[in-house]
Amino acid sequence: MKVHGNARLLPRQRMLMCRRVRLEGWNVAQVAEAFDVSERTVYRWLARFDAGAVPARPVVGTEVPPTRTPREVEMLFEQLRRTRWTAPRIAAELGMPTRRCAPCSSASG
């Protein structure tokens, strides 16, 4: 999740703030003081939490990391590079994005 530069709280802090009020029994004034935000901000995030917009647990690893190019494709890429094909041409031939060819080309030398 991207957080803009002026955001006062990170997503995990928002979740913790909501959990403290709803599950741990803190009052809004205590939470606002602890997180150095206004009570209005706490109420705003509590409304989102109650509506389900704030996950009850932090979501870790939601972004899918790029997968490694299969070894067979890397070997084929290397063979085509040795015949002087360019990375964009190879990518088009193999049906893969050009940016996925960069790791293959650096690995093959």
SELUM-183329 format. One record per atom (N, C-alpha, C): x, y, z; chain; atom name; residue number from 0. Coordinates in pm, whole numbers, plus 50000, padded with zeros to 5 digits. Example, Ala and Ser with C-alpha at 12.3 -4.5 7.8 and 13.67 -1.06 7.14 Angstrom:
<r xx="51319" yy="49431" zz="50780" ch="A" at="N" i="0"/>
<r xx="51230" yy="49550" zz="50780" ch="A" at="CA" i="0"/>
<r xx="51320" yy="49670" zz="50780" ch="A" at="C" i="0"/>
<r xx="51285" yy="49775" zz="50708" ch="A" at="N" i="1"/>
<r xx="51367" yy="49894" zz="50714" ch="A" at="CA" i="1"/>
<r xx="51290" yy="50003" zz="50787" ch="A" at="C" i="1"/>
This chain:
<r xx="50084" yy="49883" zz="50000" ch="A" at="N" i="0"/>
<r xx="50000" yy="50000" zz="50000" ch="A" at="CA" i="0"/>
<r xx="50088" yy="50123" zz="50000" ch="A" at="C" i="0"/>
<r xx="50061" yy="50214" zz="49913" ch="A" at="N" i="1"/>
<r xx="50138" yy="50337" zz="49908" ch="A" at="CA" i="1"/>
<r xx="50080" yy="50437" zz="50007" ch="A" at="C" i="1"/>
<r xx="50167" yy="50505" zz="50078" ch="A" at="N" i="2"/>
<r xx="50127" yy="50606" zz="50175" ch="A" at="CA" i="2"/>
<r xx="50186" yy="50738" zz="50128" ch="A" at="C" i="2"/>
<r xx="50102" yy="50841" zz="50118" ch="A" at="N" i="3"/>
<r xx="50155" yy="50969" zz="50071" ch="A" at="CA" i="3"/>
<r xx="50246" yy="51030" zz="50176" ch="A" at="C" i="3"/>
<r xx="50331" yy="51121" zz="50134" ch="A" at="N" i="4"/>
<r xx="50436" yy="51176" zz="50219" ch="A" at="CA" i="4"/>
<r xx="50388" yy="51249" zz="50343" ch="A" at="C" i="4"/>
<r xx="50266" yy="51303" zz="50341" ch="A" at="N" i="5"/>
<r xx="50216" yy="51377" zz="50455" ch="A" at="CA" i="5"/>
<r xx="50132" yy="51292" zz="50550" ch="A" at="C" i="5"/>
<r xx="50121" yy="51164" zz="50525" ch="A" at="N" i="6"/>
<r xx="50041" yy="51077" zz="50610" ch="A" at="CA" i="6"/>
<r xx="50101" yy="51072" zz="50751" ch="A" at="C" i="6"/>
<r xx="50017" yy="51095" zz="50849" ch="A" at="N" i="7"/>
<r xx="50063" yy="51098" zz="50988" ch="A" at="CA" i="7"/>
<r xx="50085" yy="50957" zz="51043" ch="A" at="C" i="7"/>
<r xx="50005" yy="50863" zz="50996" ch="A" at="N" i="8"/>
<r xx="50011" yy="50726" zz="51047" ch="A" at="CA" i="8"/>
<r xx="50036" yy="50627" zz="50933" ch="A" at="C" i="8"/>
<r xx="50115" yy="50527" zz="50964" ch="A" at="N" i="9"/>
<r xx="50135" yy="50417" zz="50870" ch="A" at="CA" i="9"/>
<r xx="50018" yy="50320" zz="50883" ch="A" at="C" i="9"/>
<r xx="49994" yy="50237" zz="50784" ch="A" at="N" i="10"/>
<r xx="49882" yy="50143" zz="50792" ch="A" at="CA" i="10"/>
<r xx="49884" yy="50057" zz="50918" ch="A" at="C" i="10"/>
<r xx="50000" yy="50010" zz="50959" ch="A" at="N" i="11"/>
<r xx="50003" yy="49927" zz="51080" ch="A" at="CA" i="11"/>
<r xx="49971" yy="50008" zz="51204" ch="A" at="C" i="11"/>
<r xx="50005" yy="50138" zz="51204" ch="A" at="N" i="12"/>
<r xx="49971" yy="50223" zz="51318" ch="A" at="CA" i="12"/>
<r xx="49821" yy="50250" zz="51323" ch="A" at="C" i="12"/>
<r xx="49759" yy="50267" zz="51207" ch="A" at="N" i="13"/>
<r xx="49615" yy="50286" zz="51202" ch="A" at="CA" i="13"/>
<r xx="49543" yy="50164" zz="51257" ch="A" at="C" i="13"/>
<r xx="49590" yy="50047" zz="51215" ch="A" at="N" i="14"/>
<r xx="49530" yy="49923" zz="51262" ch="A" at="CA" i="14"/>
<r xx="49547" yy="49909" zz="51413" ch="A" at="C" i="14"/>
<r xx="49667" yy="49939" zz="51463" ch="A" at="N" i="15"/>
<r xx="49693" yy="49930" zz="51607" ch="A" at="CA" i="15"/>
<r xx="49607" yy="50029" zz="51684" ch="A" at="C" i="15"/>
<r xx="49590" yy="50148" zz="51631" ch="A" at="N" i="16"/>
<r xx="49508" yy="50250" zz="51694" ch="A" at="CA" i="16"/>
<r xx="49364" yy="50200" zz="51707" ch="A" at="C" i="16"/>
<r xx="49311" yy="50142" zz="51601" ch="A" at="N" i="17"/>
<r xx="49174" yy="50090" zz="51603" ch="A" at="CA" i="17"/>
<r xx="49160" yy="49972" zz="51698" ch="A" at="C" i="17"/>
<r xx="49259" yy="49886" zz="51697" ch="A" at="N" i="18"/>
<r xx="49255" yy="49769" zz="51787" ch="A" at="CA" i="18"/>
<r xx="49256" yy="49811" zz="51933" ch="A" at="C" i="18"/>
<r xx="49333" yy="49915" zz="51964" ch="A" at="N" i="19"/>
<r xx="49340" yy="49959" zz="52103" ch="A" at="CA" i="19"/>
<r xx="49206" yy="50010" zz="52152" ch="A" at="C" i="19"/>
<r xx="49133" yy="50078" zz="52066" ch="A" at="N" i="20"/>
<r xx="49002" yy="50129" zz="52108" ch="A" at="CA" i="20"/>
<r xx="48899" yy="50017" zz="52112" ch="A" at="C" i="20"/>
<r xx="48890" yy="49941" zz="52004" ch="A" at="N" i="21"/>
<r xx="48783" yy="49840" zz="51992" ch="A" at="CA" i="21"/>
<r xx="48809" yy="49712" zz="52071" ch="A" at="C" i="21"/>
<r xx="48934" yy="49669" zz="52079" ch="A" at="N" i="22"/>
<r xx="48962" yy="49540" zz="52141" ch="A" at="CA" i="22"/>
<r xx="49030" yy="49549" zz="52278" ch="A" at="C" i="22"/>
<r xx="49108" yy="49652" zz="52301" ch="A" at="N" i="23"/>
<r xx="49182" yy="49661" zz="52426" ch="A" at="CA" i="23"/>
<r xx="49120" yy="49757" zz="52526" ch="A" at="C" i="23"/>
<r xx="49014" yy="49827" zz="52487" ch="A" at="N" i="24"/>
<r xx="48940" yy="49910" zz="52581" ch="A" at="CA" i="24"/>
<r xx="48997" yy="50049" zz="52609" ch="A" at="C" i="24"/>
<r xx="49089" yy="50096" zz="52528" ch="A" at="N" i="25"/>
<r xx="49139" yy="50232" zz="52547" ch="A" at="CA" i="25"/>
<r xx="49028" yy="50328" zz="52506" ch="A" at="C" i="25"/>
<r xx="49031" yy="50451" zz="52564" ch="A" at="N" i="26"/>
<r xx="48935" yy="50549" zz="52516" ch="A" at="CA" i="26"/>
<r xx="49000" yy="50632" zz="52406" ch="A" at="C" i="26"/>
<r xx="48917" yy="50704" zz="52332" ch="A" at="N" i="27"/>
<r xx="48963" yy="50776" zz="52214" ch="A" at="CA" i="27"/>
<r xx="49068" yy="50881" zz="52250" ch="A" at="C" i="27"/>
<r xx="49049" yy="50949" zz="52361" ch="A" at="N" i="28"/>
<r xx="49143" yy="51054" zz="52401" ch="A" at="CA" i="28"/>
<r xx="49281" yy="50996" zz="52430" ch="A" at="C" i="28"/>
<r xx="49286" yy="50881" zz="52495" ch="A" at="N" i="29"/>
<r xx="49415" yy="50816" zz="52524" ch="A" at="CA" i="29"/>
<r xx="49487" yy="50777" zz="52396" ch="A" at="C" i="29"/>
<r xx="49413" yy="50719" zz="52304" ch="A" at="N" i="30"/>
<r xx="49472" yy="50675" zz="52178" ch="A" at="CA" i="30"/>
<r xx="49520" yy="50795" zz="52097" ch="A" at="C" i="30"/>
<r xx="49440" yy="50900" zz="52093" ch="A" at="N" i="31"/>
<r xx="49478" yy="51020" zz="52019" ch="A" at="CA" i="31"/>
<r xx="49608" yy="51078" zz="52075" ch="A" at="C" i="31"/>
<r xx="49619" yy="51081" zz="52207" ch="A" at="N" i="32"/>
<r xx="49741" yy="51134" zz="52268" ch="A" at="CA" i="32"/>
<r xx="49860" yy="51041" zz="52242" ch="A" at="C" i="32"/>
<r xx="49839" yy="50912" zz="52250" ch="A" at="N" i="33"/>
<r xx="49947" yy="50816" zz="52231" ch="A" at="CA" i="33"/>
<r xx="50002" yy="50822" zz="52088" ch="A" at="C" i="33"/>
<r xx="49915" yy="50845" zz="51991" ch="A" at="N" i="34"/>
<r xx="49958" yy="50847" zz="51851" ch="A" at="CA" i="34"/>
<r xx="49981" yy="50989" zz="51798" ch="A" at="C" i="34"/>
<r xx="49963" yy="51087" zz="51887" ch="A" at="N" i="35"/>
<r xx="49986" yy="51227" zz="51852" ch="A" at="CA" i="35"/>
<r xx="49902" yy="51271" zz="51733" ch="A" at="C" i="35"/>
<r xx="49773" yy="51236" zz="51740" ch="A" at="N" i="36"/>
<r xx="49677" yy="51277" zz="51638" ch="A" at="CA" i="36"/>
<r xx="49554" yy="51334" zz="51711" ch="A" at="C" i="36"/>
<r xx="49464" yy="51394" zz="51636" ch="A" at="N" i="37"/>
<r xx="49343" yy="51449" zz="51696" ch="A" at="CA" i="37"/>
<r xx="49241" yy="51337" zz="51722" ch="A" at="C" i="37"/>
<r xx="49148" yy="51365" zz="51811" ch="A" at="N" i="38"/>
<r xx="49042" yy="51268" zz="51838" ch="A" at="CA" i="38"/>
<r xx="48958" yy="51246" zz="51712" ch="A" at="C" i="38"/>
<r xx="48943" yy="51352" zz="51634" ch="A" at="N" i="39"/>
<r xx="48867" yy="51341" zz="51510" ch="A" at="CA" i="39"/>
<r xx="48931" yy="51238" zz="51417" ch="A" at="C" i="39"/>
<r xx="49065" yy="51237" zz="51410" ch="A" at="N" i="40"/>
<r xx="49135" yy="51139" zz="51327" ch="A" at="CA" i="40"/>
<r xx="49110" yy="50998" zz="51377" ch="A" at="C" i="40"/>
<r xx="49110" yy="50981" zz="51508" ch="A" at="N" i="41"/>
<r xx="49084" yy="50847" zz="51565" ch="A" at="CA" i="41"/>
<r xx="48943" yy="50803" zz="51528" ch="A" at="C" i="41"/>
<r xx="48845" yy="50892" zz="51544" ch="A" at="N" i="42"/>
<r xx="48708" yy="50856" zz="51509" ch="A" at="CA" i="42"/>
<r xx="48694" yy="50823" zz="51360" ch="A" at="C" i="42"/>
<r xx="48765" yy="50897" zz="51277" ch="A" at="N" i="43"/>
<r xx="48761" yy="50872" zz="51133" ch="A" at="CA" i="43"/>
<r xx="48812" yy="50732" zz="51101" ch="A" at="C" i="43"/>
<r xx="48926" yy="50693" zz="51161" ch="A" at="N" i="44"/>
<r xx="48981" yy="50561" zz="51134" ch="A" at="CA" i="44"/>
<r xx="48900" yy="50451" zz="51200" ch="A" at="C" i="44"/>
<r xx="48835" yy="50482" zz="51313" ch="A" at="N" i="45"/>
<r xx="48746" yy="50382" zz="51374" ch="A" at="CA" i="45"/>
<r xx="48627" yy="50354" zz="51283" ch="A" at="C" i="45"/>
<r xx="48574" yy="50457" zz="51219" ch="A" at="N" i="46"/>
<r xx="48462" yy="50436" zz="51126" ch="A" at="CA" i="46"/>
<r xx="48505" yy="50348" zz="51010" ch="A" at="C" i="46"/>
<r xx="48625" yy="50371" zz="50960" ch="A" at="N" i="47"/>
<r xx="48676" yy="50288" zz="50850" ch="A" at="CA" i="47"/>
<r xx="48702" yy="50145" zz="50897" ch="A" at="C" i="47"/>
<r xx="48753" yy="50132" zz="51019" ch="A" at="N" i="48"/>
<r xx="48779" yy="50000" zz="51077" ch="A" at="CA" i="48"/>
<r xx="48649" yy="49922" zz="51092" ch="A" at="C" i="48"/>
<r xx="48545" yy="49990" zz="51144" ch="A" at="N" i="49"/>
<r xx="48415" yy="49925" zz="51162" ch="A" at="CA" i="49"/>
<r xx="48351" yy="49887" zz="51029" ch="A" at="C" i="49"/>
<r xx="48379" yy="49965" zz="50926" ch="A" at="N" i="50"/>
<r xx="48324" yy="49936" zz="50793" ch="A" at="CA" i="50"/>
<r xx="48404" yy="49827" zz="50721" ch="A" at="C" i="50"/>
<r xx="48518" yy="49787" zz="50778" ch="A" at="N" i="51"/>
<r xx="48600" yy="49683" zz="50717" ch="A" at="CA" i="51"/>
<r xx="48705" yy="49737" zz="50623" ch="A" at="C" i="51"/>
<r xx="48724" yy="49869" zz="50618" ch="A" at="N" i="52"/>
<r xx="48822" yy="49927" zz="50526" ch="A" at="CA" i="52"/>
<r xx="48964" yy="49915" zz="50580" ch="A" at="C" i="52"/>
<r xx="48978" yy="49896" zz="50711" ch="A" at="N" i="53"/>
<r xx="49110" yy="49877" zz="50772" ch="A" at="CA" i="53"/>
<r xx="49118" yy="49731" zz="50811" ch="A" at="C" i="53"/>
<r xx="49215" yy="49656" zz="50759" ch="A" at="N" i="54"/>
<r xx="49222" yy="49514" zz="50793" ch="A" at="CA" i="54"/>
<r xx="49244" yy="49493" zz="50942" ch="A" at="C" i="54"/>
<r xx="49184" yy="49389" zz="50997" ch="A" at="N" i="55"/>
<r xx="49199" yy="49360" zz="51139" ch="A" at="CA" i="55"/>
<r xx="49342" yy="49317" zz="51172" ch="A" at="C" i="55"/>
<r xx="49408" yy="49259" zz="51075" ch="A" at="N" i="56"/>
<r xx="49549" yy="49221" zz="51092" ch="A" at="CA" i="56"/>
<r xx="49628" yy="49284" zz="50979" ch="A" at="C" i="56"/>
<r xx="49754" yy="49317" zz="51004" ch="A" at="N" i="57"/>
<r xx="49832" yy="49374" zz="50894" ch="A" at="CA" i="57"/>
<r xx="49849" yy="49274" zz="50781" ch="A" at="C" i="57"/>
<r xx="49837" yy="49324" zz="50661" ch="A" at="N" i="58"/>
<r xx="49853" yy="49241" zz="50543" ch="A" at="CA" i="58"/>
<r xx="49999" yy="49249" zz="50501" ch="A" at="C" i="58"/>
<r xx="50070" yy="49139" zz="50514" ch="A" at="N" i="59"/>
<r xx="50212" yy="49137" zz="50483" ch="A" at="CA" i="59"/>
<r xx="50233" yy="49064" zz="50352" ch="A" at="C" i="59"/>
<r xx="50313" yy="49123" zz="50267" ch="A" at="N" i="60"/>
<r xx="50348" yy="49057" zz="50142" ch="A" at="CA" i="60"/>
<r xx="50236" yy="49051" zz="50042" ch="A" at="C" i="60"/>
<r xx="50153" yy="49157" zz="50037" ch="A" at="N" i="61"/>
<r xx="50043" yy="49154" zz="49942" ch="A" at="CA" i="61"/>
<r xx="50090" yy="49177" zz="49800" ch="A" at="C" i="61"/>
<r xx="50202" yy="49244" zz="49785" ch="A" at="N" i="62"/>
<r xx="50255" yy="49265" zz="49652" ch="A" at="CA" i="62"/>
<r xx="50325" yy="49137" zz="49606" ch="A" at="C" i="62"/>
<r xx="50292" yy="49093" zz="49489" ch="A" at="N" i="63"/>
<r xx="50349" yy="48970" zz="49437" ch="A" at="CA" i="63"/>
<r xx="50491" yy="49000" zz="49386" ch="A" at="C" i="63"/>
<r xx="50591" yy="48936" zz="49446" ch="A" at="N" i="64"/>
<r xx="50726" yy="48960" zz="49397" ch="A" at="CA" i="64"/>
<r xx="50744" yy="48900" zz="49258" ch="A" at="C" i="64"/>
<r xx="50829" yy="48960" zz="49178" ch="A" at="N" i="65"/>
<r xx="50850" yy="48902" zz="49045" ch="A" at="CA" i="65"/>
<r xx="50909" yy="48762" zz="49057" ch="A" at="C" i="65"/>
<r xx="50856" yy="48673" zz="48979" ch="A" at="N" i="66"/>
<r xx="50907" yy="48536" zz="48983" ch="A" at="CA" i="66"/>
<r xx="51028" yy="48525" zz="48893" ch="A" at="C" i="66"/>
<r xx="51111" yy="48431" zz="48927" ch="A" at="N" i="67"/>
<r xx="51231" yy="48409" zz="48848" ch="A" at="CA" i="67"/>
<r xx="51193" yy="48350" zz="48713" ch="A" at="C" i="67"/>
<r xx="51263" yy="48393" zz="48612" ch="A" at="N" i="68"/>
<r xx="51242" yy="48338" zz="48478" ch="A" at="CA" i="68"/>
<r xx="51286" yy="48192" zz="48479" ch="A" at="C" i="68"/>
<r xx="51204" yy="48102" zz="48426" ch="A" at="N" i="69"/>
<r xx="51243" yy="47961" zz="48426" ch="A" at="CA" i="69"/>
<r xx="51378" yy="47939" zz="48357" ch="A" at="C" i="69"/>
<r xx="51451" yy="47843" zz="48406" ch="A" at="N" i="70"/>
<r xx="51587" yy="47815" zz="48356" ch="A" at="CA" i="70"/>
<r xx="51587" yy="47784" zz="48206" ch="A" at="C" i="70"/>
<r xx="51483" yy="47713" zz="48159" ch="A" at="N" i="71"/>
<r xx="51476" yy="47679" zz="48017" ch="A" at="CA" i="71"/>
<r xx="51467" yy="47805" zz="47932" ch="A" at="C" i="71"/>
<r xx="51388" yy="47902" zz="47980" ch="A" at="N" i="72"/>
<r xx="51373" yy="48028" zz="47906" ch="A" at="CA" i="72"/>
<r xx="51505" yy="48105" zz="47909" ch="A" at="C" i="72"/>
<r xx="51573" yy="48104" zz="48023" ch="A" at="N" i="73"/>
<r xx="51702" yy="48172" zz="48031" ch="A" at="CA" i="73"/>
<r xx="51802" yy="48111" zz="47933" ch="A" at="C" i="73"/>
<r xx="51802" yy="47979" zz="47923" ch="A" at="N" i="74"/>
<r xx="51894" yy="47912" zz="47830" ch="A" at="CA" i="74"/>
<r xx="51859" yy="47946" zz="47686" ch="A" at="C" i="74"/>
<r xx="51730" yy="47949" zz="47653" ch="A" at="N" i="75"/>
<r xx="51687" yy="47987" zz="47519" ch="A" at="CA" i="75"/>
<r xx="51724" yy="48131" zz="47490" ch="A" at="C" i="75"/>
<r xx="51706" yy="48218" zz="47589" ch="A" at="N" i="76"/>
<r xx="51743" yy="48359" zz="47575" ch="A" at="CA" i="76"/>
<r xx="51892" yy="48370" zz="47545" ch="A" at="C" i="76"/>
<r xx="51971" yy="48296" zz="47618" ch="A" at="N" i="77"/>
<r xx="52116" yy="48301" zz="47598" ch="A" at="CA" i="77"/>
<r xx="52154" yy="48256" zz="47456" ch="A" at="C" i="77"/>
<r xx="52089" yy="48151" zz="47408" ch="A" at="N" i="78"/>
<r xx="52118" yy="48103" zz="47273" ch="A" at="CA" i="78"/>
<r xx="52081" yy="48208" zz="47168" ch="A" at="C" i="78"/>
<r xx="51967" yy="48273" zz="47187" ch="A" at="N" i="79"/>
<r xx="51924" yy="48374" zz="47091" ch="A" at="CA" i="79"/>
<r xx="52013" yy="48498" zz="47098" ch="A" at="C" i="79"/>
<r xx="52062" yy="48532" zz="47214" ch="A" at="N" i="80"/>
<r xx="52153" yy="48646" zz="47227" ch="A" at="CA" i="80"/>
<r xx="52284" yy="48618" zz="47153" ch="A" at="C" i="80"/>
<r xx="52327" yy="48493" zz="47157" ch="A" at="N" i="81"/>
<r xx="52452" yy="48457" zz="47088" ch="A" at="CA" i="81"/>
<r xx="52437" yy="48466" zz="46936" ch="A" at="C" i="81"/>
<r xx="52311" yy="48460" zz="46888" ch="A" at="N" i="82"/>
<r xx="52287" yy="48478" zz="46744" ch="A" at="CA" i="82"/>
<r xx="52260" yy="48625" zz="46711" ch="A" at="C" i="82"/>
<r xx="52289" yy="48713" zz="46806" ch="A" at="N" i="83"/>
<r xx="52280" yy="48859" zz="46791" ch="A" at="CA" i="83"/>
<r xx="52137" yy="48914" zz="46786" ch="A" at="C" i="83"/>
<r xx="52043" yy="48841" zz="46845" ch="A" at="N" i="84"/>
<r xx="51908" yy="48895" zz="46855" ch="A" at="CA" i="84"/>
<r xx="51907" yy="48999" zz="46967" ch="A" at="C" i="84"/>
<r xx="51826" yy="49102" zz="46953" ch="A" at="N" i="85"/>
<r xx="51814" yy="49203" zz="47058" ch="A" at="CA" i="85"/>
<r xx="51714" yy="49156" zz="47164" ch="A" at="C" i="85"/>
<r xx="51724" yy="49216" zz="47282" ch="A" at="N" i="86"/>
<r xx="51634" yy="49178" zz="47391" ch="A" at="CA" i="86"/>
<r xx="51487" yy="49202" zz="47355" ch="A" at="C" i="86"/>
<r xx="51451" yy="49316" zz="47292" ch="A" at="N" i="87"/>
<r xx="51310" yy="49334" zz="47255" ch="A" at="CA" i="87"/>
<r xx="51260" yy="49230" zz="47156" ch="A" at="C" i="87"/>
<r xx="51346" yy="49192" zz="47062" ch="A" at="N" i="88"/>
<r xx="51306" yy="49090" zz="46963" ch="A" at="CA" i="88"/>
<r xx="51286" yy="48954" zz="47033" ch="A" at="C" i="88"/>
<r xx="51377" yy="48921" zz="47124" ch="A" at="N" i="89"/>
<r xx="51365" yy="48795" zz="47198" ch="A" at="CA" i="89"/>
<r xx="51238" yy="48796" zz="47282" ch="A" at="C" i="89"/>
<r xx="51213" yy="48909" zz="47348" ch="A" at="N" i="90"/>
<r xx="51094" yy="48919" zz="47432" ch="A" at="CA" i="90"/>
<r xx="50967" yy="48899" zz="47349" ch="A" at="C" i="90"/>
<r xx="50963" yy="48960" zz="47232" ch="A" at="N" i="91"/>
<r xx="50847" yy="48944" zz="47145" ch="A" at="CA" i="91"/>
<r xx="50832" yy="48799" zz="47100" ch="A" at="C" i="91"/>
<r xx="50942" yy="48736" zz="47067" ch="A" at="N" i="92"/>
<r xx="50940" yy="48597" zz="47022" ch="A" at="CA" i="92"/>
<r xx="50894" yy="48502" zz="47133" ch="A" at="C" i="92"/>
<r xx="50940" yy="48529" zz="47255" ch="A" at="N" i="93"/>
<r xx="50906" yy="48441" zz="47369" ch="A" at="CA" i="93"/>
<r xx="50776" yy="48481" zz="47437" ch="A" at="C" i="93"/>
<r xx="50719" yy="48595" zz="47397" ch="A" at="N" i="94"/>
<r xx="50593" yy="48639" zz="47455" ch="A" at="CA" i="94"/>
<r xx="50607" yy="48685" zz="47600" ch="A" at="C" i="94"/>
<r xx="50717" yy="48753" zz="47628" ch="A" at="N" i="95"/>
<r xx="50739" yy="48802" zz="47764" ch="A" at="CA" i="95"/>
<r xx="50774" yy="48950" zz="47759" ch="A" at="C" i="95"/>
<r xx="50754" yy="49024" zz="47870" ch="A" at="N" i="96"/>
<r xx="50789" yy="49165" zz="47870" ch="A" at="CA" i="96"/>
<r xx="50939" yy="49186" zz="47852" ch="A" at="C" i="96"/>
<r xx="50976" yy="49295" zz="47788" ch="A" at="N" i="97"/>
<r xx="51117" yy="49323" zz="47765" ch="A" at="CA" i="97"/>
<r xx="51193" yy="49337" zz="47896" ch="A" at="C" i="97"/>
<r xx="51127" yy="49394" zz="47999" ch="A" at="N" i="98"/>
<r xx="51196" yy="49414" zz="48128" ch="A" at="CA" i="98"/>
<r xx="51235" yy="49282" zz="48193" ch="A" at="C" i="98"/>
<r xx="51166" yy="49173" zz="48157" ch="A" at="N" i="99"/>
<r xx="51202" yy="49042" zz="48212" ch="A" at="CA" i="99"/>
<r xx="51328" yy="48986" zz="48145" ch="A" at="C" i="99"/>
<r xx="51369" yy="49046" zz="48036" ch="A" at="N" i="100"/>
<r xx="51489" yy="49000" zz="47965" ch="A" at="CA" i="100"/>
<r xx="51617" yy="49052" zz="48028" ch="A" at="C" i="100"/>
<r xx="51609" yy="49161" zz="48101" ch="A" at="N" i="101"/>
<r xx="51730" yy="49222" zz="48160" ch="A" at="CA" i="101"/>
<r xx="51800" yy="49127" zz="48255" ch="A" at="C" i="101"/>
<r xx="51729" yy="49058" zz="48349" ch="A" at="N" i="102"/>
<r xx="51800" yy="48964" zz="48435" ch="A" at="CA" i="102"/>
<r xx="51865" yy="48851" zz="48358" ch="A" at="C" i="102"/>
<r xx="51798" yy="48807" zz="48250" ch="A" at="N" i="103"/>
<r xx="51855" yy="48700" zz="48168" ch="A" at="CA" i="103"/>
<r xx="51982" yy="48745" zz="48099" ch="A" at="C" i="103"/>
<r xx="51979" yy="48868" zz="48046" ch="A" at="N" i="104"/>
<r xx="52096" yy="48916" zz="47972" ch="A" at="CA" i="104"/>
<r xx="52214" yy="48941" zz="48064" ch="A" at="C" i="104"/>
<r xx="52187" yy="48989" zz="48188" ch="A" at="N" i="105"/>
<r xx="52299" yy="49012" zz="48280" ch="A" at="CA" i="105"/>
<r xx="52354" yy="48879" zz="48330" ch="A" at="C" i="105"/>
<r xx="52270" yy="48778" zz="48338" ch="A" at="N" i="106"/>
<r xx="52316" yy="48647" zz="48384" ch="A" at="CA" i="106"/>
<r xx="52401" yy="48578" zz="48276" ch="A" at="C" i="106"/>
<r xx="52364" yy="48604" zz="48150" ch="A" at="N" i="107"/>
<r xx="52437" yy="48537" zz="48043" ch="A" at="CA" i="107"/>
<r xx="52566" yy="48607" zz="48002" ch="A" at="C" i="107"/>
<r xx="52581" yy="48729" zz="48051" ch="A" at="N" i="108"/>
<r xx="52707" yy="48800" zz="48025" ch="A" at="CA" i="108"/>
<r xx="52706" yy="48879" zz="47907" ch="A" at="C" i="108"/>
